[in-house]
Amino acid sequence: MSEQPRRRLLDQFGATPTLIADGCRMQGDLETRGPLVLSGTLVGDGRIGGALSISVGAHWQGNVQAKTGVIAGEVIGQVTIDEKLEIGATAVIRGSIAAKTLAIANGAVIEGDIVVTGTQPVVKFEEKRRA
């Protein structure tokens, strides 16, 4: 029996995501029912009902909660993820992190506490793809 190929969280978005594009700046709290792709700047707290992707060069200032997440940009605030969080090599997180499972690429900068709520250990990996 062959095992299913492991796929990056970002490849599993499914639904059409809300997009805050590169060059856009949004200020205020944000709530979505589905996924969010942040490529610009957001200042405010967020509650994301699906997958969260914070692209290289994107900035989020505020607390964020999501179902799953892939972070390659900068977050200043608390990050709470219900399931799996993948932190890319270009990520900078200044605040606490809580997730059921966590994977951190070599090179990521995290300044804050890390809490893993599941039973799996933190996975450290070498980034092989570009965001």
N, C-alpha and C positions, 0 to 999 in steps of 0.2 A: 504494500500500500504506500502510495506516495503522499508525502506531506504537502499541504497547501503552501504555495510560496509566501514568504513573509513580505508584506507590502507596507510601505510607509503610510502613516496615518493620513498624510495629505492626499494620497491616492484614493482614499476611501470616502471622500466628501459626499458623494451621492446626490443630494439635493443642490439646487442652485444657491450659492452663498450670497449673502450681503457683502458688498465690496466697498471699502473705503480706499480709493485709489491713491497711488503715489502722487504727491503734490497737493492732496486734499488734507484739510485740517478740520476736525470736528471737536466741538466742546460741548459737554453735557453727558448725562448718563445714557447708556445704550442697552436695550434689551431686544434680543432676536429669538425667534422660535427655532431657527435652523442655524446653519454654519455661517461664519464670518471670516472674511479675508481682509486683514488690515495691511495695507501697503503704505499708507500715509501716517497721519498723526491723530491720535485721539486723546483728549484730556477729559477724564470722567470715569465713573465706575461702569462696569459692564456685566451683564448676565446673558450668556450665550447658550441657547438651547441645543446647539449641535457642536460640531467641530470648530475650533478656533485655529486660524493660521495667522501668525504675525511674521511678515516677510522681512528679509534683510533690508535694513534701512528704515523700517517702520518704527514708530514710537508710540507707546501707550503709557500714559501717566494716570494712575488710578488703580483700584482693585478690580480684578476680573475673575469671574467664575464661568466655567464651560464644561461641557460633557467630556471632550477630548481636546488635545491641543498640540500644535507644533509651533515652537517659538524660535525664530531666527533673528529677530530684531531686538529692540530694547523695551523693557517693562520696568517702570518705577511704581511699585505697589505690590500688593498681595495677589498671588496667583493660586486659585483653587480649582482643581480639575477632578471631576468625578471618576474618571477612568484613567486612560493613559496619557502621559505628557512626554513629548519628545523635545529636547532642548538642543538646538543646533550649535555648531562651532562658533557662529557669529553672534550668538545671543548674549545679551547683557541683561541680567535681572537683578534689580536692587529692591529686595523685599522678600517676604517669606513665600515658600512654595509648599503646597499640599496636593498630593495626587495618589491615586490607588497604585499605579505603576509609573515608573520614571526611567527615562533613558536620557543620558547626558553625553553630548559629543565632546571630545577633547578640544579645548580652546574656549569653551563657554565660560562666561564670567557670572558667578552667582554670589551676591552679597546679601545674605539673609539665611534664615532657618529653612531646613528642608524636612518635611514630614511625609513619609510614605505610609499610606493607610492600608495597603494590601500586604500580602505575605511575601511577594517577590522582592529580591534585592534590587538596588539601583543598578542599571546596566550602563556601563561606560563604553563608548564606541568612537571609532574614527570616522569622520564624515567622508562619504565616498561620492555623494552627489552634490551638485550645486542647487540651492533653493530655488 
